[in-house]
Amino acid sequence: MKYLMLVCEDPTAEPYRREDDDIETWVATTHDVRVVGERLRPIAEARTVRVRGGELSVTDGPYAEVGEQIAGFDVLECDSFDQAVEVASRHPMARFGRLVVREAWPFEDGTTLLE
């Protein structure tokens, strides 16, 4: 099963310390379940795209009302949700931020766009 893990900032987490961020080890030890992952550019460079009533609206970020921003993502392929949570628990941002794990929702024929 495939899982999307969103790596999010969290203003209530302990302060980030580079010396405690061992992302290289996490990546190396999850090569068997980690399909792909990347950091994302800062929210100030984001664009929000909407179509309402046939009209395109593109808005520059950021949004002051949003305290937690998505900083990156990983796609995991795990045997169970519990395994995906365990893998996420070892990510440095479990300590310095917040990780959201969601199972991919296959189409009726059982495929996902992540195939």
Beta strands, then each sheet from edge to edge (+ up, - down):
strand 1: 2-9
strand 2: 34-39
strand 3: 47-52
strand 4: 55-60
strand 5: 70-77
strand 6: 97-103
sheet 1: 2+ 5- 1+ 6-
sheet 2: 3+ 4-
end
